[in-house]
Amino acid sequence: MKKAVYRSYGPPEVIQIVDVLKPEPDMNEVLVRIEASSVTRADTMMRQGAPKYGRLFLGLFKPKNTALGTGFSGVIEAAGAGVSAFKIGDEVFGEKLFSNGCNAEFLCIAEDLVIGIKPNNITHMEAAPICDGFLTSYNFLKDIANVRQGQHLLINGASGSLGSAAVQLAKLMGAKVTGICSTKNVNFVKSIGADNVLDYTKVSMNTIEDKYDIIYDSVGTLSYKVVKRLISSNGLFMTPVLSAHILWHILWHPKKVKFAATGIKKTDELKRLFLELTDFFNRGKLHTNIDKTYTLSEIAEAHHYLETGRKVGNIAIINQ
Ligand SMILES: NC(=O)c1ccc[n+]([C@@H]2O[C@H](COP(=O)([O-])OP(=O)(O)OC[C@H]3O[C@@H](n4cnc5c(N)ncnc54)[C@H](OP(=O)(O)O)[C@@H]3O)[C@@H](O)[C@H]2O)c1
C-alpha cells in the first residue's frame, strides 16, 4: 500500500510516498481502508521539527516516527478476533494522535482509541478533519471554559480550522459570538453563525469597547497585554498556540490565561468529547468546511498551502 513518510525534518519536499506492506490488525484492532485523511498545522510542525524543543519528543536529529497524518475516515476491511464495537464494512472516522499514519491507504487502530461510526449525513472528506478543529476547540470550549448560555465569546482566527469549529460550537452551546477575520472571510464567518464579525484589517483591538466572557485566540496572533482590558472580571483568555509570551502570562495569571495541548489529553476524555461531537454531526448541527482537497501524491502541495496560513476551514487528502 502507499503511505506518506518524512525521514528528515525540512520543507514539504522531504515528504515521500512509499510502498509498504499493508498492516494486519492485532486482536483489538481494526484495519481501515482510508478514503480521506486530514493535513493539519500540527502535521506541518512535525514535518519541520518545529519548534526545536519539540524534537526532544519527535527525535533529536531526525523523526523517530516517519509516518504522517492524524485524522482519517474510511471503511473497516478487517478486524481482530477481540473486536466487538465494529464490524467489517462499517464506515468509521477518528484520529491516530501522535502515532500518525493516516496519510496512507490503510491503517490499523485499536477499537478503544479515538474511532467511531461516521455520521451518514457527512462524507469521508468532511469527517477526516473533525478531530483537528472540532475536537481541539470543543476541548477548550467545553472542558476548559465550560461555555454557558448567554456568554459572549470573541473568537480570533474565526475562518481557520479551529476557529470555524469554535464559532459553530459556541453558538450550539448558546453563546453570543463575535468572530475576527479578514475582509475576504467576513461572509464565511457570518454564514457559520457568528453574530458579529470584526475585520482585523479595518478594526484595531485598541478601539474596541465591548467586554467578553471568553476570548479564544485560535491562531495565536492576539497580544494578551492588548486584549486583557476586553475580558470581563471572571472571564478567560484561551489559546491553542504556545509561545513564550503566553507562557509568561500563564505564570502570572494562571486562572485567567489558558493553553492546552488537546492531543496529550487522556484517551478516554478525548473519546468522550469525540462521541459528543459525533452526536452533534449526526443531528446535523455542525458542518466541516473544506477549502481544498488533494490526492495522496499531491500531499507536499497540501503542506505548502497550509503553510500560507490562509486556509479557510480544513483541507483533506482524498484516496482514489
Ligand atoms: N493546542 C492544540 O491542541 C492544537 C491543536 C490543533 C492546532 N493547534 C494550533 O492552532 C493553530 C490554528 O490552527 P488552524 O488549523 O485553525 O489554523 P489555520 O486554519 O491554518 O488558520 C488559517 C486562518 O487563520 C486566519 N488568520 C491568519 N492570520 C490571522 C490574524 N492575524 N487574525 C485573525 N485571523 C488570521 C486566516 O484568515 P485570513 O486569511 O482572513 O487572515 C485563515 O483563515 C495552529 O497554530 C495550530 O498549530 C493547536
The ligand as an SDF file (V2000), in Angstrom:
LIG
                    3D

 48 52  0  0  0  0  0  0  0  0999 V2000
   -3.0490   23.1020   21.2310 N   0  0  0  0  0  0  0  0  0  0  0  0
   -3.6260   22.2050   20.4570 C   0  0  0  0  0  0  0  0  0  0  0  0
   -4.0880   21.1600   20.9140 O   0  0  0  0  0  0  0  0  0  0  0  0
   -3.7230   22.4560   18.9680 C   0  0  0  0  0  0  0  0  0  0  0  0
   -4.4110   21.5450   18.1460 C   0  0  0  0  0  0  0  0  0  0  0  0
   -4.5410   21.8480   16.7890 C   0  0  0  0  0  0  0  0  0  0  0  0
   -3.9800   23.0230   16.2730 C   0  0  0  0  0  0  0  0  0  0  0  0
   -3.2830   23.8530   17.1100 N   0  0  0  0  0  0  0  0  0  0  0  0
   -2.7120   25.1150   16.6060 C   0  0  0  0  0  0  0  0  0  0  0  0
   -3.8010   26.0140   16.4010 O   0  0  0  0  0  0  0  0  0  0  0  0
   -3.4190   26.9850   15.4370 C   0  0  0  0  0  0  0  0  0  0  0  0
   -4.5570   27.2120   14.4790 C   0  0  0  0  0  0  0  0  0  0  0  0
   -4.7120   26.0910   13.6430 O   0  0  0  0  0  0  0  0  0  0  0  0
   -5.7630   26.1530   12.4500 P   0  0  0  0  0  0  0  0  0  0  0  0
   -5.5970   24.8820   11.6830 O   0  0  0  0  0  0  0  0  0  0  0  0
   -7.0980   26.5310   12.9500 O   0  0  0  0  0  0  0  0  0  0  0  0
   -5.1740   27.3530   11.6020 O   0  0  0  0  0  0  0  0  0  0  0  0
   -5.4820   27.6660   10.0960 P   0  0  0  0  0  0  0  0  0  0  0  0
   -6.7660   27.0010    9.7000 O   0  0  0  0  0  0  0  0  0  0  0  0
   -4.2820   27.3790    9.2650 O   0  0  0  0  0  0  0  0  0  0  0  0
   -5.6860   29.2400   10.1530 O   0  0  0  0  0  0  0  0  0  0  0  0
   -5.8670   29.8750    8.9460 C   0  0  0  0  0  0  0  0  0  0  0  0
   -6.8330   31.0140    9.1540 C   0  0  0  0  0  0  0  0  0  0  0  0
   -6.2450   31.9720   10.0480 O   0  0  0  0  0  0  0  0  0  0  0  0
   -6.6560   33.2510    9.6500 C   0  0  0  0  0  0  0  0  0  0  0  0
   -5.6990   34.2580   10.0940 N   0  0  0  0  0  0  0  0  0  0  0  0
   -4.4110   34.3850    9.6910 C   0  0  0  0  0  0  0  0  0  0  0  0
   -3.8530   35.4510   10.3310 N   0  0  0  0  0  0  0  0  0  0  0  0
   -4.8130   35.9920   11.1280 C   0  0  0  0  0  0  0  0  0  0  0  0
   -4.8520   37.0740   12.0380 C   0  0  0  0  0  0  0  0  0  0  0  0
   -3.7890   37.8730   12.2390 N   0  0  0  0  0  0  0  0  0  0  0  0
   -6.0070   37.3290   12.7080 N   0  0  0  0  0  0  0  0  0  0  0  0
   -7.0990   36.5550   12.5130 C   0  0  0  0  0  0  0  0  0  0  0  0
   -7.1300   35.5130   11.6550 N   0  0  0  0  0  0  0  0  0  0  0  0
   -5.9980   35.2300   10.9790 C   0  0  0  0  0  0  0  0  0  0  0  0
   -6.7110   33.1560    8.1390 C   0  0  0  0  0  0  0  0  0  0  0  0
   -7.7020   34.0440    7.6930 O   0  0  0  0  0  0  0  0  0  0  0  0
   -7.3170   35.3600    6.8550 P   0  0  0  0  0  0  0  0  0  0  0  0
   -6.7190   34.8700    5.5610 O   0  0  0  0  0  0  0  0  0  0  0  0
   -8.6480   36.0080    6.7190 O   0  0  0  0  0  0  0  0  0  0  0  0
   -6.3440   36.1270    7.6890 O   0  0  0  0  0  0  0  0  0  0  0  0
   -7.1140   31.7000    7.8500 C   0  0  0  0  0  0  0  0  0  0  0  0
   -8.4870   31.5410    7.5350 O   0  0  0  0  0  0  0  0  0  0  0  0
   -2.1330   26.4710   14.7860 C   0  0  0  0  0  0  0  0  0  0  0  0
   -1.0420   27.2090   15.3000 O   0  0  0  0  0  0  0  0  0  0  0  0
   -2.0430   25.0230   15.2500 C   0  0  0  0  0  0  0  0  0  0  0  0
   -0.7290   24.5620   15.3450 O   0  0  0  0  0  0  0  0  0  0  0  0
   -3.1470   23.5840   18.4290 C   0  0  0  0  0  0  0  0  0  0  0  0
  1  2  1  0
  2  3  2  0
  2  4  1  0
  4  5  1  0
  4 48  2  0
  5  6  2  0
  6  7  1  0
  7  8  2  0
  8  9  1  0
  8 48  1  0
  9 10  1  0
  9 46  1  0
 10 11  1  0
 11 12  1  0
 11 44  1  0
 12 13  1  0
 13 14  1  0
 14 15  2  0
 14 16  1  0
 14 17  1  0
 17 18  1  0
 18 19  2  0
 18 20  1  0
 18 21  1  0
 21 22  1  0
 22 23  1  0
 23 24  1  0
 23 42  1  0
 24 25  1  0
 25 26  1  0
 25 36  1  0
 26 27  1  0
 26 35  1  0
 27 28  2  0
 28 29  1  0
 29 30  1  0
 29 35  2  0
 30 31  1  0
 30 32  2  0
 32 33  1  0
 33 34  2  0
 34 35  1  0
 36 37  1  0
 36 42  1  0
 37 38  1  0
 38 39  2  0
 38 40  1  0
 38 41  1  0
 42 43  1  0
 44 45  1  0
 44 46  1  0
 46 47  1  0
M  CHG  2   8   1  16  -1
M  END
$$$$
